[in-house]
Amino acid sequence: MEIKVQIPFESILTEIKTLTASQKARLRQELADKPSKSKKNSSFTKLLLNGPVFTERQIQTIEENTKSIAAWRTKN
């Protein structure tokens, strides 16, 4: 189960100021640590990076079609 609570930033800041020096050091360390990438995210990234890409000719065709459609829409 997950519970989300919205706490105003000022309240969080007030609570942080009441921490002891060792607690503040631990908080700094926790905030500095980069979260490890999950395997699911990593495989999704691989999928995107290894997926098909447009060639320069296909991109040019898409741009020409976009311009044509825009011109057609603005004609009276």
Secondary structure, 3 states (H helix, E strand, C coil): CCCCCCCCHHHHHHHHHCCCHHHHHHHHHHHHCCCCCCHHHHHHHHHHHCCCCCCHHHHHHHHHHHHHHHHHHHCC
